[in-house]
Amino acid sequence: MDLVRYAERAADLVNADLEPTEAVDAYLADRRWLADQVTDKDARLLRRFQKELRPIFDQRARDAEVVDLLNSLLGKHPVTPYIAGDDADSWHLHVSNKASTVADLLVAEALMGLATLACDLGPGRFGECQASRCDAVFVDTSPNQSRRYCSERCSSRANVAAYRARQKALAREDAD
């Protein structure tokens, strides 16, 4: 079980467009076995859960607030893990039981990933992209907790915009 990946998928879930129900299939493109099981109810629950998760990534939230939000969501969406496998060499942990719906599984993965990351690296590892006109969220697993953008694309765009602004200011100074 890769809990960092689950935390990153939680950010992907917040960033995903899940309207209409078929859009959930696109979000689950790398997990076809789940996409084939998605119902309208799963899609509705996931859209609601997206809204519940977003405040965890709010840059203004203090560590204690993030922990309180996670604990509240863990209480609201209990996780039902189980051990799977055939013998001691193949036993592994799943975050939800076999009877779980797709929404239950994705919610459990997201919460366990975020909660574990908050405990291991600190709750300050969740953030919002600092690029203008971008509202995407991300999980910061960098060694020095320095991530500011959701992607290389946003980082490059922001750096180019800052460079052009500096060049424009220099040109104005030279003209004066």
PyMOL commands that set and color helices and strands:
alter all, ss='L'
color gray80, all
select helices_A, chain A and resi 3-15+22-27+32-35+40-57+63-76+102-121+123-125+152-175
alter helices_A, ss='H'
color red, helices_A
select strands_A, chain A and resi 82-84+92-94+126-128+137-139
alter strands_A, ss='S'
color yellow, strands_A
deselect
rebuild
show_as cartoon
